[in-house]
Amino acid sequence: MGKNQHVVPHKGKWAVRGAGNQRVTAITETQREATRIAREISINQRSETVIHSPNGQIRDRNSYGNDPYPPKG
């Protein structure tokens, strides 16, 4: 399984950053475009996309890995 991809605010724009990485993978004008890129990477790596709001809090998550079904709990 690959690194989770985070969609984060970045200097007035939006960026895609792999979990634990210092450098960003991509910088875009819109959150929608950054989310699209992060989703493609997450599908390829079978990982999760984590979307942050402008204040940095986690807003949404989407998993593209091997999730158990039915979910635990």
PQR file of N, CA, C, O and H, with PARSE charges and radii, in Angstrom:
ATOM      1  N   MET A   1       0.842  -1.179   0.000 -0.4000 1.5000
ATOM      2  CA  MET A   1       0.000   0.000   0.000 -0.0000 2.0000
ATOM      3  C   MET A   1       0.885   1.238   0.000  0.5500 1.7000
ATOM      4  O   MET A   1       1.892   1.275   0.707 -0.5500 1.4000
ATOM      5  N   GLY A   2       0.524   2.256  -0.784 -0.4000 1.5000
ATOM      6  CA  GLY A   2       1.307   3.474  -0.911 -0.0000 2.0000
ATOM      7  C   GLY A   2       0.997   4.479   0.178  0.5500 1.7000
ATOM      8  O   GLY A   2       0.238   4.204   1.107 -0.5500 1.4000
ATOM      9  H   GLY A   2      -0.294   2.226  -1.358  0.4000 1.0000
ATOM     10  N   LYS A   3       1.595   5.640   0.044 -0.4000 1.5000
ATOM     11  CA  LYS A   3       1.379   6.727   1.001 -0.0000 2.0000
ATOM     12  C   LYS A   3       0.028   7.375   0.781  0.5500 1.7000
ATOM     13  O   LYS A   3      -0.427   7.530  -0.352 -0.5500 1.4000
ATOM     14  H   LYS A   3       2.211   5.864  -0.711  0.4000 1.0000
ATOM     15  N   ASN A   4      -0.610   7.752   1.882 -0.4000 1.5000
ATOM     16  CA  ASN A   4      -1.845   8.523   1.769 -0.0000 2.0000
ATOM     17  C   ASN A   4      -1.529   9.878   1.152  0.5500 1.7000
ATOM     18  O   ASN A   4      -0.460  10.439   1.396 -0.5500 1.4000
ATOM     19  H   ASN A   4      -0.240   7.626   2.803  0.4000 1.0000
ATOM     20  N   GLN A   5      -2.449  10.402   0.359 -0.4000 1.5000
ATOM     21  CA  GLN A   5      -2.272  11.681  -0.313 -0.0000 2.0000
ATOM     22  C   GLN A   5      -3.149  12.726   0.361  0.5500 1.7000
ATOM     23  O   GLN A   5      -4.351  12.522   0.534 -0.5500 1.4000
ATOM     24  H   GLN A   5      -3.316   9.946   0.161  0.4000 1.0000
ATOM     25  N   HIS A   6      -2.543  13.841   0.738 -0.4000 1.5000
ATOM     26  CA  HIS A   6      -3.254  14.911   1.425 -0.0000 2.0000
ATOM     27  C   HIS A   6      -3.441  16.098   0.485  0.5500 1.7000
ATOM     28  O   HIS A   6      -2.503  16.511  -0.198 -0.5500 1.4000
ATOM     29  H   HIS A   6      -1.567  14.007   0.597  0.4000 1.0000
ATOM     30  N   VAL A   7      -4.653  16.643   0.453 -0.4000 1.5000
ATOM     31  CA  VAL A   7      -4.960  17.875  -0.284 -0.0000 2.0000
ATOM     32  C   VAL A   7      -4.958  18.981   0.756  0.5500 1.7000
ATOM     33  O   VAL A   7      -5.819  19.019   1.635 -0.5500 1.4000
ATOM     34  H   VAL A   7      -5.414  16.308   1.007  0.4000 1.0000
ATOM     35  N   VAL A   8      -3.975  19.895   0.654 -0.4000 1.5000
ATOM     36  CA  VAL A   8      -3.768  20.902   1.694 -0.0000 2.0000
ATOM     37  C   VAL A   8      -3.658  22.306   1.099  0.5500 1.7000
ATOM     38  O   VAL A   8      -3.245  22.463  -0.050 -0.5500 1.4000
ATOM     39  H   VAL A   8      -3.276  19.865  -0.060  0.4000 1.0000
ATOM     40  N   PRO A   9      -4.030  23.339   1.887 -0.5600 1.5000
ATOM     41  CA  PRO A   9      -3.801  24.714   1.427  0.2800 2.0000
ATOM     42  C   PRO A   9      -2.297  24.979   1.366  0.5500 1.7000
ATOM     43  O   PRO A   9      -1.539  24.502   2.210 -0.5500 1.4000
ATOM     44  N   HIS A  10      -1.872  25.752   0.351 -0.4000 1.5000
ATOM     45  CA  HIS A  10      -0.432  25.983   0.153 -0.0000 2.0000
ATOM     46  C   HIS A  10      -0.210  27.357  -0.491  0.5500 1.7000
ATOM     47  O   HIS A  10      -0.385  27.522  -1.698 -0.5500 1.4000
ATOM     48  H   HIS A  10      -2.488  26.139  -0.335  0.4000 1.0000
ATOM     49  N   LYS A  11       0.173  28.328   0.322 -0.4000 1.5000
ATOM     50  CA  LYS A  11       0.508  29.682  -0.178 -0.0000 2.0000
ATOM     51  C   LYS A  11      -0.589  30.273  -1.063  0.5500 1.7000
ATOM     52  O   LYS A  11      -0.303  30.784  -2.146 -0.5500 1.4000
ATOM     53  H   LYS A  11       0.316  28.194   1.303  0.4000 1.0000
ATOM     54  N   GLY A  12      -1.827  30.208  -0.614 -0.4000 1.5000
ATOM     55  CA  GLY A  12      -2.944  30.771  -1.361 -0.0000 2.0000
ATOM     56  C   GLY A  12      -3.474  29.886  -2.471  0.5500 1.7000
ATOM     57  O   GLY A  12      -4.410  30.263  -3.176 -0.5500 1.4000
ATOM     58  H   GLY A  12      -2.059  29.793   0.266  0.4000 1.0000
ATOM     59  N   LYS A  13      -2.886  28.721  -2.632 -0.4000 1.5000
ATOM     60  CA  LYS A  13      -3.336  27.754  -3.635 -0.0000 2.0000
ATOM     61  C   LYS A  13      -3.596  26.438  -2.914  0.5500 1.7000
ATOM     62  O   LYS A  13      -3.727  26.413  -1.690 -0.5500 1.4000
ATOM     63  H   LYS A  13      -2.126  28.415  -2.060  0.4000 1.0000
ATOM     64  N   TRP A  14      -3.672  25.350  -3.666 -0.4000 1.5000
ATOM     65  CA  TRP A  14      -3.883  24.018  -3.101 -0.0000 2.0000
ATOM     66  C   TRP A  14      -2.786  23.097  -3.574  0.5500 1.7000
ATOM     67  O   TRP A  14      -2.302  23.211  -4.700 -0.5500 1.4000
ATOM     68  H   TRP A  14      -3.566  25.371  -4.660  0.4000 1.0000
ATOM     69  N   ALA A  15      -2.389  22.166  -2.690 -0.4000 1.5000
ATOM     70  CA  ALA A  15      -1.302  21.252  -3.021 -0.0000 2.0000
ATOM     71  C   ALA A  15      -1.681  19.825  -2.670  0.5500 1.7000
ATOM     72  O   ALA A  15      -2.549  19.575  -1.834 -0.5500 1.4000
ATOM     73  H   ALA A  15      -2.782  22.073  -1.775  0.4000 1.0000
ATOM     74  N   VAL A  16      -1.001  18.891  -3.337 -0.4000 1.5000
ATOM     75  CA  VAL A  16      -1.094  17.469  -3.026 -0.0000 2.0000
ATOM     76  C   VAL A  16       0.236  17.092  -2.393  0.5500 1.7000
ATOM     77  O   VAL A  16       1.299  17.350  -2.958 -0.5500 1.4000
ATOM     78  H   VAL A  16      -0.296  19.094  -4.017  0.4000 1.0000
ATOM     79  N   ARG A  17       0.171  16.479  -1.212 -0.4000 1.5000
ATOM     80  CA  ARG A  17       1.389  16.091  -0.500 -0.0000 2.0000
ATOM     81  C   ARG A  17       1.231  14.664   0.000  0.5500 1.7000
ATOM     82  O   ARG A  17       0.227  14.332   0.630 -0.5500 1.4000
ATOM     83  H   ARG A  17      -0.692  16.269  -0.752  0.4000 1.0000
ATOM     84  N   GLY A  18       2.217  13.820  -0.277 -0.4000 1.5000
ATOM     85  CA  GLY A  18       2.220  12.456   0.246 -0.0000 2.0000
ATOM     86  C   GLY A  18       2.463  12.488   1.744  0.5500 1.7000
ATOM     87  O   GLY A  18       3.217  13.330   2.232 -0.5500 1.4000
ATOM     88  H   GLY A  18       3.033  14.089  -0.788  0.4000 1.0000
ATOM     89  N   ALA A  19       1.835  11.582   2.476 -0.4000 1.5000
ATOM     90  CA  ALA A  19       1.976  11.526   3.930 -0.0000 2.0000
ATOM     91  C   ALA A  19       3.451  11.423   4.312  0.5500 1.7000
ATOM     92  O   ALA A  19       4.173  10.562   3.810 -0.5500 1.4000
ATOM     93  H   ALA A  19       1.222  10.898   2.079  0.4000 1.0000
ATOM     94  N   GLY A  20       3.885  12.306   5.200 -0.4000 1.5000
ATOM     95  CA  GLY A  20       5.263  12.301   5.676 -0.0000 2.0000
ATOM     96  C   GLY A  20       6.255  13.019   4.785  0.5500 1.7000
ATOM     97  O   GLY A  20       7.413  13.181   5.170 -0.5500 1.4000
ATOM     98  H   GLY A  20       3.297  13.006   5.608  0.4000 1.0000
ATOM     99  N   ASN A  21       5.838  13.456   3.605 -0.4000 1.5000
ATOM    100  CA  ASN A  21       6.743  14.163   2.691 -0.0000 2.0000
ATOM    101  C   ASN A  21       6.861  15.634   3.065  0.5500 1.7000
ATOM    102  O   ASN A  21       5.884  16.248   3.495 -0.5500 1.4000
ATOM    103  H   ASN A  21       4.898  13.324   3.292  0.4000 1.0000
ATOM    104  N   GLN A  22       8.047  16.199   2.905 -0.4000 1.5000
ATOM    105  CA  GLN A  22       8.250  17.629   3.099 -0.0000 2.0000
ATOM    106  C   GLN A  22       7.834  18.410   1.852  0.5500 1.7000
ATOM    107  O   GLN A  22       7.267  19.498   1.953 -0.5500 1.4000
ATOM    108  H   GLN A  22       8.841  15.700   2.555  0.4000 1.0000
ATOM    109  N   ARG A  23       8.118  17.847   0.681 -0.4000 1.5000
ATOM    110  CA  ARG A  23       7.820  18.521  -0.576 -0.0000 2.0000
ATOM    111  C   ARG A  23       6.444  18.117  -1.090  0.5500 1.7000
ATOM    112  O   ARG A  23       5.967  17.011  -0.832 -0.5500 1.4000
ATOM    113  H   ARG A  23       8.578  16.963   0.599  0.4000 1.0000
ATOM    114  N   VAL A  24       5.819  19.028  -1.817 -0.4000 1.5000
ATOM    115  CA  VAL A  24       4.508  18.733  -2.389 -0.0000 2.0000
ATOM    116  C   VAL A  24       4.678  18.045  -3.739  0.5500 1.7000
ATOM    117  O   VAL A  24       5.685  18.228  -4.424 -0.5500 1.4000
ATOM    118  H   VAL A  24       6.205  19.926  -2.026  0.4000 1.0000
ATOM    119  N   THR A  25       3.684  17.258  -4.106 -0.4000 1.5000
ATOM    120  CA  THR A  25       3.685  16.548  -5.380 -0.0000 2.0000
ATOM    121  C   THR A  25       3.192  17.454  -6.499  0.5500 1.7000
ATOM    122  O   THR A  25       3.726  17.424  -7.608 -0.5500 1.4000
ATOM    123  H   THR A  25       2.866  17.110  -3.550  0.4000 1.0000
ATOM    124  N   ALA A  26       2.157  18.272  -6.205 -0.4000 1.5000
ATOM    125  CA  ALA A  26       1.569  19.154  -7.217 -0.0000 2.0000
ATOM    126  C   ALA A  26       0.951  20.362  -6.526  0.5500 1.7000
ATOM    127  O   ALA A  26       0.490  20.273  -5.388 -0.5500 1.4000
ATOM    128  H   ALA A  26       1.724  18.296  -5.304  0.4000 1.0000
ATOM    129  N   ILE A  27       0.948  21.494  -7.229 -0.4000 1.5000
ATOM    130  CA  ILE A  27       0.295  22.713  -6.754 -0.0000 2.0000
ATOM    131  C   ILE A  27      -0.718  23.119  -7.812  0.5500 1.7000
ATOM    132  O   ILE A  27      -0.400  23.168  -9.000 -0.5500 1.4000
ATOM    133  H   ILE A  27       1.323  21.566  -8.153  0.4000 1.0000
ATOM    134  N   THR A  28      -1.961  23.417  -7.367 -0.4000 1.5000
ATOM    135  CA  THR A  28      -3.028  23.800  -8.295 -0.0000 2.0000
ATOM    136  C   THR A  28      -3.725  25.063  -7.798  0.5500 1.7000
ATOM    137  O   THR A  28      -3.542  25.481  -6.655 -0.5500 1.4000
ATOM    138  H   THR A  28      -2.219  23.377  -6.402  0.4000 1.0000
ATOM    139  N   GLU A  29      -4.510  25.650  -8.660 -0.4000 1.5000
ATOM    140  CA  GLU A  29      -5.282  26.840  -8.307 -0.0000 2.0000
ATOM    141  C   GLU A  29      -6.505  26.508  -7.454  0.5500 1.7000
ATOM    142  O   GLU A  29      -6.917  27.305  -6.611 -0.5500 1.4000
ATOM    143  H   GLU A  29      -4.659  25.311  -9.589  0.4000 1.0000
ATOM    144  N   THR A  30      -7.088  25.313  -7.681 -0.4000 1.5000
ATOM    145  CA  THR A  30      -8.340  24.975  -6.999 -0.0000 2.0000
ATOM    146  C   THR A  30      -8.199  23.687  -6.187  0.5500 1.7000
ATOM    147  O   THR A  30      -7.372  22.825  -6.489 -0.5500 1.4000
ATOM    148  H   THR A  30      -6.754  24.666  -8.366  0.4000 1.0000
ATOM    149  N   GLN A  31      -9.027  23.583  -5.155 -0.4000 1.5000
ATOM    150  CA  GLN A  31      -9.064  22.375  -4.346 -0.0000 2.0000
ATOM    151  C   GLN A  31      -9.591  21.205  -5.177  0.5500 1.7000
ATOM    152  O   GLN A  31      -9.134  20.073  -5.015 -0.5500 1.4000
ATOM    153  H   GLN A  31      -9.698  24.283  -4.910  0.4000 1.0000
ATOM    154  N   ARG A  32     -10.533  21.471  -6.050 -0.4000 1.5000
ATOM    155  CA  ARG A  32     -11.101  20.421  -6.897 -0.0000 2.0000
ATOM    156  C   ARG A  32     -10.031  19.758  -7.760  0.5500 1.7000
ATOM    157  O   ARG A  32      -9.990  18.532  -7.865 -0.5500 1.4000
ATOM    158  H   ARG A  32     -10.903  22.390  -6.181  0.4000 1.0000
ATOM    159  N   GLU A  33      -9.168  20.558  -8.374 -0.4000 1.5000
ATOM    160  CA  GLU A  33      -8.100  20.018  -9.220 -0.0000 2.0000
ATOM    161  C   GLU A  33      -7.089  19.230  -8.381  0.5500 1.7000
ATOM    162  O   GLU A  33      -6.636  18.165  -8.798 -0.5500 1.4000
ATOM    163  H   GLU A  33      -9.201  21.554  -8.288  0.4000 1.0000
ATOM    164  N   ALA A  34      -6.736  19.743  -7.214 -0.4000 1.5000
ATOM    165  CA  ALA A  34      -5.809  19.032  -6.330 -0.0000 2.0000
ATOM    166  C   ALA A  34      -6.418  17.700  -5.882  0.5500 1.7000
ATOM    167  O   ALA A  34      -5.714  16.694  -5.795 -0.5500 1.4000
ATOM    168  H   ALA A  34      -7.104  20.609  -6.875  0.4000 1.0000
ATOM    169  N   THR A  35      -7.705  17.695  -5.603 -0.4000 1.5000
ATOM    170  CA  THR A  35      -8.395  16.471  -5.191 -0.0000 2.0000
ATOM    171  C   THR A  35      -8.390  15.444  -6.317  0.5500 1.7000
ATOM    172  O   THR A  35      -8.215  14.251  -6.070 -0.5500 1.4000
ATOM    173  H   THR A  35      -8.276  18.513  -5.674  0.4000 1.0000
ATOM    174  N   ARG A  36      -8.579  15.899  -7.543 -0.4000 1.5000
ATOM    175  CA  ARG A  36      -8.561  14.988  -8.702 -0.0000 2.0000
ATOM    176  C   ARG A  36      -7.191  14.315  -8.832  0.5500 1.7000
ATOM    177  O   ARG A  36      -7.109  13.107  -9.053 -0.5500 1.4000
ATOM    178  H   ARG A  36      -8.721  16.869  -7.744  0.4000 1.0000
ATOM    179  N   ILE A  37      -6.123  15.097  -8.694 -0.4000 1.5000
ATOM    180  CA  ILE A  37      -4.761  14.562  -8.798 -0.0000 2.0000
ATOM    181  C   ILE A  37      -4.483  13.586  -7.658  0.5500 1.7000
ATOM    182  O   ILE A  37      -3.943  12.502  -7.878 -0.5500 1.4000
ATOM    183  H   ILE A  37      -6.190  16.079  -8.515  0.4000 1.0000
ATOM    184  N   ALA A  38      -4.856  13.979  -6.435 -0.4000 1.5000
ATOM    185  CA  ALA A  38      -4.635  13.108  -5.273 -0.0000 2.0000
ATOM    186  C   ALA A  38      -5.394  11.794  -5.424  0.5500 1.7000
ATOM    187  O   ALA A  38      -4.888  10.734  -5.055 -0.5500 1.4000
ATOM    188  H   ALA A  38      -5.295  14.860  -6.257  0.4000 1.0000
ATOM    189  N   ARG A  39      -6.599  11.861  -5.963 -0.4000 1.5000
ATOM    190  CA  ARG A  39      -7.423  10.658  -6.161 -0.0000 2.0000
ATOM    191  C   ARG A  39      -6.746   9.712  -7.149  0.5500 1.7000
ATOM    192  O   ARG A  39      -6.705   8.504  -6.913 -0.5500 1.4000
ATOM    193  H   ARG A  39      -7.011  12.721  -6.263  0.4000 1.0000
ATOM    194  N   GLU A  40      -6.218  10.240  -8.247 -0.4000 1.5000
ATOM    195  CA  GLU A  40      -5.538   9.407  -9.233 -0.0000 2.0000
ATOM    196  C   GLU A  40      -4.330   8.705  -8.614  0.5500 1.7000
ATOM    197  O   GLU A  40      -4.111   7.516  -8.846 -0.5500 1.4000
ATOM    198  H   GLU A  40      -6.251  11.221  -8.439  0.4000 1.0000
ATOM    199  N   ILE A  41      -3.553   9.442  -7.831 -0.4000 1.5000
ATOM    200  CA  ILE A  41      -2.379   8.857  -7.171 -0.0000 2.0000
ATOM    201  C   ILE A  41      -2.822   7.784  -6.175  0.5500 1.7000
ATOM    202  O   ILE A  41      -2.234   6.705  -6.114 -0.5500 1.4000
ATOM    203  H   ILE A  41      -3.731  10.407  -7.642  0.4000 1.0000
ATOM    204  N   SER A  42      -3.860   8.087  -5.399 -0.4000 1.5000
ATOM    205  CA  SER A  42      -4.349   7.137  -4.397 -0.0000 2.0000
ATOM    206  C   SER A  42      -4.869   5.848  -5.038  0.5500 1.7000
ATOM    207  O   SER A  42      -4.659   4.760  -4.503 -0.5500 1.4000
ATOM    208  H   SER A  42      -4.339   8.964  -5.449  0.4000 1.0000
ATOM    209  N   ILE A  43      -5.537   5.970  -6.169 -0.4000 1.5000
ATOM    210  CA  ILE A  43      -6.022   4.776  -6.873 -0.0000 2.0000
ATOM    211  C   ILE A  43      -4.839   3.942  -7.332  0.5500 1.7000
ATOM    212  O   ILE A  43      -4.841   2.722  -7.166 -0.5500 1.4000
ATOM    213  H   ILE A  43      -5.707   6.855  -6.604  0.4000 1.0000
ATOM    214  N   ASN A  44      -3.820   4.590  -7.912 -0.4000 1.5000
ATOM    215  CA  ASN A  44      -2.626   3.870  -8.378 -0.0000 2.0000
ATOM    216  C   ASN A  44      -1.896   3.185  -7.234  0.5500 1.7000
ATOM    217  O   ASN A  44      -1.419   2.060  -7.387 -0.5500 1.4000
ATOM    218  H   ASN A  44      -3.818   5.581  -8.047  0.4000 1.0000
ATOM    219  N   GLN A  45      -1.804   3.855  -6.082 -0.4000 1.5000
ATOM    220  CA  GLN A  45      -1.045   3.326  -4.949 -0.0000 2.0000
ATOM    221  C   GLN A  45      -1.907   2.531  -3.972  0.5500 1.7000
ATOM    222  O   GLN A  45      -1.399   1.997  -2.987 -0.5500 1.4000
ATOM    223  H   GLN A  45      -2.191   4.768  -5.957  0.4000 1.0000
ATOM    224  N   ARG A  46      -3.215   2.452  -4.245 -0.4000 1.5000
ATOM    225  CA  ARG A  46      -4.147   1.751  -3.362 -0.0000 2.0000
ATOM    226  C   ARG A  46      -4.042   2.302  -1.938  0.5500 1.7000
ATOM    227  O   ARG A  46      -3.851   1.557  -0.977 -0.5500 1.4000
ATOM    228  H   ARG A  46      -3.627   2.886  -5.046  0.4000 1.0000
ATOM    229  N   SER A  47      -4.171   3.618  -1.831 -0.4000 1.5000
ATOM    230  CA  SER A  47      -4.052   4.304  -0.544 -0.0000 2.0000
ATOM    231  C   SER A  47      -5.270   5.196  -0.321  0.5500 1.7000
ATOM    232  O   SER A  47      -6.321   4.972  -0.922 -0.5500 1.4000
ATOM    233  H   SER A  47      -4.326   4.223  -2.612  0.4000 1.0000
ATOM    234  N   GLU A  48      -5.140   6.187   0.524 -0.4000 1.5000
ATOM    235  CA  GLU A  48      -6.260   7.035   0.914 -0.0000 2.0000
ATOM    236  C   GLU A  48      -5.998   8.482   0.518  0.5500 1.7000
ATOM    237  O   GLU A  48      -4.859   8.948   0.555 -0.5500 1.4000
ATOM    238  H   GLU A  48      -4.287   6.369   1.013  0.4000 1.0000
ATOM    239  N   THR A  49      -7.064   9.190   0.140 -0.4000 1.5000
ATOM    240  CA  THR A  49      -7.003  10.630  -0.109 -0.0000 2.0000
ATOM    241  C   THR A  49      -7.609  11.330   1.098  0.5500 1.7000
ATOM    242  O   THR A  49      -8.727  11.019   1.508 -0.5500 1.4000
ATOM    243  H   THR A  49      -7.989   8.812   0.111  0.4000 1.0000
ATOM    244  N   VAL A  50      -6.866  12.278   1.664 -0.4000 1.5000
ATOM    245  CA  VAL A  50      -7.330  13.041   2.822 -0.0000 2.0000
ATOM    246  C   VAL A  50      -7.461  14.498   2.383  0.5500 1.7000
ATOM    247  O   VAL A  50      -6.472  15.124   2.002 -0.5500 1.4000
ATOM    248  H   VAL A  50      -5.958  12.530   1.330  0.4000 1.0000
ATOM    249  N   ILE A  51      -8.673  15.036   2.437 -0.4000 1.5000
ATOM    250  CA  ILE A  51      -8.934  16.399   1.975 -0.0000 2.0000
ATOM    251  C   ILE A  51      -9.058  17.309   3.191  0.5500 1.7000
ATOM    252  O   ILE A  51      -9.865  17.061   4.087 -0.5500 1.4000
ATOM    253  H   ILE A  51      -9.476  14.527   2.746  0.4000 1.0000
ATOM    254  N   HIS A  52      -8.252  18.363   3.211 -0.4000 1.5000
ATOM    255  CA  HIS A  52      -8.261  19.323   4.307 -0.0000 2.0000
ATOM    256  C   HIS A  52      -9.053  20.568   3.914  0.5500 1.7000
ATOM    257  O   HIS A  52      -9.147  20.901   2.733 -0.5500 1.4000
ATOM    258  H   HIS A  52      -7.596  18.565   2.483  0.4000 1.0000
ATOM    259  N   SER A  53      -9.615  21.245   4.895 -0.4000 1.5000
ATOM    260  CA  SER A  53     -10.313  22.508   4.657 -0.0000 2.0000
ATOM    261  C   SER A  53      -9.272  23.626   4.648  0.5500 1.7000
ATOM    262  O   SER A  53      -8.111  23.378   4.974 -0.5500 1.4000
ATOM    263  H   SER A  53      -9.538  20.974   5.854  0.4000 1.0000
ATOM    264  N   PRO A  54      -9.660  24.856   4.282 -0.5600 1.5000
ATOM    265  CA  PRO A  54      -8.694  25.955   4.224  0.2800 2.0000
ATOM    266  C   PRO A  54      -7.967  26.218   5.553  0.5500 1.7000
ATOM    267  O   PRO A  54      -6.852  26.740   5.546 -0.5500 1.4000
ATOM    268  N   ASN A  55      -8.581  25.865   6.689 -0.4000 1.5000
ATOM    269  CA  ASN A  55      -7.912  26.081   7.970 -0.0000 2.0000
ATOM    270  C   ASN A  55      -7.025  24.902   8.366  0.5500 1.7000
ATOM    271  O   ASN A  55      -6.421  24.920   9.439 -0.5500 1.4000
ATOM    272  H   ASN A  55      -9.487  25.441   6.695  0.4000 1.0000
ATOM    273  N   GLY A  56      -6.938  23.881   7.516 -0.4000 1.5000
ATOM    274  CA  GLY A  56      -6.040  22.762   7.747 -0.0000 2.0000
ATOM    275  C   GLY A  56      -6.677  21.542   8.384  0.5500 1.7000
ATOM    276  O   GLY A  56      -6.050  20.483   8.428 -0.5500 1.4000
ATOM    277  H   GLY A  56      -7.429  23.866   6.644  0.4000 1.0000
ATOM    278  N   GLN A  57      -7.900  21.656   8.878 -0.4000 1.5000
ATOM    279  CA  GLN A  57      -8.570  20.505   9.487 -0.0000 2.0000
ATOM    280  C   GLN A  57      -9.012  19.517   8.416  0.5500 1.7000
ATOM    281  O   GLN A  57      -9.316  19.902   7.287 -0.5500 1.4000
ATOM    282  H   GLN A  57      -8.409  22.516   8.842  0.4000 1.0000
ATOM    283  N   ILE A  58      -9.044  18.236   8.783 -0.4000 1.5000
ATOM    284  CA  ILE A  58      -9.497  17.212   7.847 -0.0000 2.0000
ATOM    285  C   ILE A  58     -10.997  17.382   7.608  0.5500 1.7000
ATOM    286  O   ILE A  58     -11.791  17.439   8.548 -0.5500 1.4000
ATOM    287  H   ILE A  58      -8.797  17.923   9.700  0.4000 1.0000
ATOM    288  N   ARG A  59     -11.361  17.460   6.340 -0.4000 1.5000
ATOM    289  CA  ARG A  59     -12.748  17.664   5.936 -0.0000 2.0000
ATOM    290  C   ARG A  59     -13.382  16.385   5.434  0.5500 1.7000
ATOM    291  O   ARG A  59     -14.563  16.133   5.674 -0.5500 1.4000
ATOM    292  H   ARG A  59     -10.716  17.413   5.577  0.4000 1.0000
ATOM    293  N   ASP A  60     -12.580  15.556   4.722 -0.4000 1.5000
ATOM    294  CA  ASP A  60     -13.125  14.352   4.105 -0.0000 2.0000
ATOM    295  C   ASP A  60     -11.989  13.372   3.850  0.5500 1.7000
ATOM    296  O   ASP A  60     -10.827  13.766   3.752 -0.5500 1.4000
ATOM    297  H   ASP A  60     -11.621  15.760   4.527  0.4000 1.0000
ATOM    298  N   ARG A  61     -12.337  12.081   3.741 -0.4000 1.5000
ATOM    299  CA  ARG A  61     -11.370  11.027   3.430 -0.0000 2.0000
ATOM    300  C   ARG A  61     -12.014  10.065   2.452  0.5500 1.7000
ATOM    301  O   ARG A  61     -13.209   9.783   2.535 -0.5500 1.4000
ATOM    302  H   ARG A  61     -13.281  11.761   3.820  0.4000 1.0000
ATOM    303  N   ASN A  62     -11.217   9.566   1.529 -0.4000 1.5000
ATOM    304  CA  ASN A  62     -11.682   8.531   0.602 -0.0000 2.0000
ATOM    305  C   ASN A  62     -10.593   7.483   0.481  0.5500 1.7000
ATOM    306  O   ASN A  62      -9.429   7.803   0.243 -0.5500 1.4000
ATOM    307  H   ASN A  62     -10.246   9.795   1.461  0.4000 1.0000
ATOM    308  N   SER A  63     -10.984   6.225   0.647 -0.4000 1.5000
ATOM    309  CA  SER A  63     -10.020   5.137   0.615 -0.0000 2.0000
ATOM    310  C   SER A  63     -10.115   4.392  -0.701  0.5500 1.7000
ATOM    311  O   SER A  63     -11.211   4.124  -1.193 -0.5500 1.4000
ATOM    312  H   SER A  63     -11.930   5.965   0.840  0.4000 1.0000
ATOM    313  N   TYR A  64      -8.975   4.059  -1.268 -0.4000 1.5000
ATOM    314  CA  TYR A  64      -8.910   3.312  -2.520 -0.0000 2.0000
ATOM    315  C   TYR A  64      -8.053   2.062  -2.347  0.5500 1.7000
ATOM    316  O   TYR A  64      -7.508   1.534  -3.316 -0.5500 1.4000
ATOM    317  H   TYR A  64      -8.085   4.277  -0.868  0.4000 1.0000
ATOM    318  N   GLY A  65      -7.937   1.588  -1.091 -0.4000 1.5000
ATOM    319  CA  GLY A  65      -7.123   0.414  -0.792 -0.0000 2.0000
ATOM    320  C   GLY A  65      -7.967  -0.814  -0.536  0.5500 1.7000
ATOM    321  O   GLY A  65      -9.098  -0.921  -1.010 -0.5500 1.4000
ATOM    322  H   GLY A  65      -8.380   2.016  -0.304  0.4000 1.0000
ATOM    323  N   ASN A  66      -7.404  -1.736   0.216 -0.4000 1.5000
ATOM    324  CA  ASN A  66      -8.073  -2.985   0.542 -0.0000 2.0000
ATOM    325  C   ASN A  66      -8.855  -2.817   1.834  0.5500 1.7000
ATOM    326  O   ASN A  66      -8.389  -3.236   2.893 -0.5500 1.4000
ATOM    327  H   ASN A  66      -6.485  -1.649   0.601  0.4000 1.0000
ATOM    328  N   ASP A  67     -10.016  -2.220   1.767 -0.4000 1.5000
ATOM    329  CA  ASP A  67     -10.851  -2.030   2.936 -0.0000 2.0000
ATOM    330  C   ASP A  67     -11.621  -3.320   3.222  0.5500 1.7000
ATOM    331  O   ASP A  67     -12.103  -3.980   2.301 -0.5500 1.4000
ATOM    332  H   ASP A  67     -10.394  -1.879   0.907  0.4000 1.0000
ATOM    333  N   PRO A  68     -11.733  -3.676   4.515 -0.5600 1.5000
ATOM    334  CA  PRO A  68     -12.549  -4.843   4.835  0.2800 2.0000
ATOM    335  C   PRO A  68     -14.039  -4.534   4.636  0.5500 1.7000
ATOM    336  O   PRO A  68     -14.500  -3.444   4.976 -0.5500 1.4000
ATOM    337  N   TYR A  69     -14.772  -5.477   4.096 -0.4000 1.5000
ATOM    338  CA  TYR A  69     -16.201  -5.295   3.952 -0.0000 2.0000
ATOM    339  C   TYR A  69     -16.902  -6.510   4.534  0.5500 1.7000
ATOM    340  O   TYR A  69     -16.559  -7.618   4.121 -0.5500 1.4000
ATOM    341  H   TYR A  69     -14.397  -6.363   3.820  0.4000 1.0000
ATOM    342  N   PRO A  70     -17.811  -6.409   5.415 -0.5600 1.5000
ATOM    343  CA  PRO A  70     -18.324  -5.156   5.983  0.2800 2.0000
ATOM    344  C   PRO A  70     -17.311  -4.535   6.936  0.5500 1.7000
ATOM    345  O   PRO A  70     -16.464  -5.235   7.492 -0.5500 1.4000
ATOM    346  N   PRO A  71     -17.400  -3.205   7.126 -0.5600 1.5000
ATOM    347  CA  PRO A  71     -16.451  -2.518   7.998  0.2800 2.0000
ATOM    348  C   PRO A  71     -16.566  -3.007   9.441  0.5500 1.7000
ATOM    349  O   PRO A  71     -17.641  -3.402   9.893 -0.5500 1.4000
ATOM    350  N   LYS A  72     -15.436  -2.973  10.159 -0.4000 1.5000
ATOM    351  CA  LYS A  72     -15.430  -3.357  11.565 -0.0000 2.0000
ATOM    352  C   LYS A  72     -16.168  -2.309  12.376  0.5500 1.7000
ATOM    353  O   LYS A  72     -16.135  -1.125  12.040 -0.5500 1.4000
ATOM    354  H   LYS A  72     -14.562  -2.651   9.793  0.4000 1.0000
ATOM    355  N   GLY A  73     -16.836  -2.734  13.443 -0.4000 1.5000
ATOM    356  CA  GLY A  73     -17.459  -1.778  14.362 -0.0000 2.0000
ATOM    357  C   GLY A  73     -18.860  -1.593  14.138  0.5500 1.7000
ATOM    358  O   GLY A  73     -19.501  -0.815  14.845 -0.5500 1.4000
ATOM    359  H   GLY A  73     -16.862  -3.696  13.716  0.4000 1.0000
TER
END
